[in-house]
Amino acid sequence: MRLSEIGPGFHGAVTRVAVDPSVRLGGLSAEELELRLTEMGFIAGARVEFLHQGLFGADPFAVKLDAMRIALRRREAVGVFVRAADRGPQA
């Protein structure tokens, strides 16, 4: 699943960063956006937790990425792939 698709209650991990080559975002090429996301800490294995989102259009949204808090727009998060954490049996 893509990071841009997560919502309240999500806990998981980054699996990869791969921005579609046809994407241009605010003058950034896909390669530049991918590099920026990686430099922010979106790397395979990083833990991700959804924190909150904007009131209108749910954008921007904030995540806890390992020990950091990062806010980004959903269109910027399309190239980050995540998997939900296995929560095990609920008590």
N, C-alpha and C positions, 0 to 999 in steps of 0.2 A: 504494500500500500504506500501511497505517497504521503509525505509529511503534510502537504496541503489539505489532505482529507481527514486529518485527525480532529478530535473534539474532546469535550469534557470527559474526564475519567481515563484518558489514554495514558498508558505507561508502556514503554517498549524500548527498542534500540534501533539505531541507524544500521542499515544493512549495506547501503552504498549511496554514492552521489553520482548521478548521471543526468546532466541537463541535455535535453533534446537540442541537437545542433542547429535546428531552424529557429530556435528561440533567441530573440533580442529583447533585452529588458532595459529600458532607459539608456540606450546606447551601449550597454554591455553585451558582448557576445556570449554565447553559451559557455565557451571555454573560460572566459573571465568570471562569469557568475559561478561556475563550478569551483574555480580557484578560491573565490571569496567565501563560499559556503564551507569549503574545506578548511580555510584559514580560521573561520569562526569556531571550528571544532566539530563540524558535522562529518565525522569519520566513522568507518565501520566499527561497531561495538559500542559507540557512545550511547549512554542511557538518555532517553527522552521522556519527559513528562509534560503533558499539556497543563498550562497554568490558567490562562484566561484569554478572552478575545474581545475585540472591539464591539461596541453596541450595534453599529450599523454595518451590515454585511459581514459580520464576524471577522473583520479585517482592520488592523493587523491583529496577530495573535502572539501570545508569549508562551515559550516553552522553557523548561529547565533542561539544560543540556549538561549532563554530569553535574558539576558544581556551579555552572553559570546560568544566568537568566538571559534569554535572547528574545527580542521581538522582531518579527518579520512579516511581510505580506505573503498571502497564500500564493500569489503568482511567483514569488521568489522561492517558495518551498516546494514547487512542483518537481524539481530535480533531486530531492532527497527522498530516498526510499527507507521505510521503517517496517519493523515487525512488532506486533504486540507482544508483551511479556506474557509468559505462561504463569498465570496466577495460582495454579494448583487448585486443590479442592477448597471451596469456601466454607468457613466454619460458621 
